């Protein structure tokens, strides 16, 4: 498991070298978009040499797949990972034009195996449940459902496009890997979460609820095994009013019953500009928030969420 995690992390870091990271349609950073690196790809097992010409300290670059190979003429958006039942490993790389599927079982010689088109968009995200992945964009298209069942044979298949839930725009997608609950994040001002049940039907997940008091830019869903919320699913949401920058905050929502979500608690932090995304510690007691515009540069803030009904800023 450790090796799998390291391989996936390596792929994510390598592919991200070519990626543009922008938040939302009126994000001020959209005006600072940079041209992606379009030089040749580099694979340590094939090309040799030292880190493909990149400086490094304490880590080793195994491969660098550039946009001309992943999606010519496009830019990077986001990425996720998948391990097939046979143990083979894949990076799922979204771009401004679609999604590239890359085998990274040998991280020193990754191979692009297939590509699926999507709406042209700077903002695209992807998550996996079982043997399916779910792709969204902030420029329409709903949820693309792609079967990964034959990925070891070099084939992935677009099997459905979900269009329920109002606007087809979605900024990010969150997934609870335990329950299969999908949360579409954002897609319009003051648009929070729209929930779908992939466990009920992975090819055509039904819309099962929503939570829209604020705009949610990104979220993490976690079902707890122990503690006062054992057996319950909580959503840790980064966002705010309007496009997410108004009264920007961390909100913790109980989504165990997605048809009737319950806000448990909210927390703010000094000097906040845009609560962009975050991640929950393994023990569920700490939530790390990234503010992408704090004092003109990205910053990380730490929250105590040991009591989800009373989250608090730490530092």
BELBELBEL-V536877 format. One record per helix or strand of 2 or more residues. SS is the DSSP state (@ for helix, = for strand). FROM is the first residue (numbers start at 1). TO is the last residue. If there is no record, write none. Layout:
BEGIN
SS,FROM,TO / SS,FROM,TO
END
This chain:
BEGIN
@,2,16 / @,28,32 / =,42,43 / @,44,47 / @,51,53 / =,63,64 / @,67,70 / =,76,83 / =,89,95 / =,98,103 / =,111,117 / =,124,129 / =,132,137 / =,143,147 / @,151,153 / =,157,162 / =,172,175 / =,181,185 / =,193,197 / =,206,211 / =,215,224 / =,233,241 / =,246,254 / @,258,260 / =,262,267 / =,275,280 / =,286,291 / @,294,296 / =,299,304 / @,308,310 / =,312,313
END
